[in-house]
Amino acid sequence: RELLQRIRDIRSSERNLYQQVTDIYATAIDYDPRNDITRQFF
């Protein structure tokens, strides 16, 4: 049970980190949602 909770915490943390990275990327001055690199990133 403790291990399952720890796994859930890790997955949640990974999702939060990914969300923060994508938020930062989307606020970049040269962000273009139609760009191929942007599509690959997301």
C-alpha positions, 0 to 999 in steps of 0.5 A: 500500500505504501509503495502504491502511494509512493508511485502515485506521488511520483507520477503526479510529480512528473505530470506537474513538472511536465506541465510547468515545462510546457507552460514555460515553453508556451510563454516564449517570445518565439512560440508558434503553435504551428511550428513543427518543433513545437508540435514534436515537443507537445 
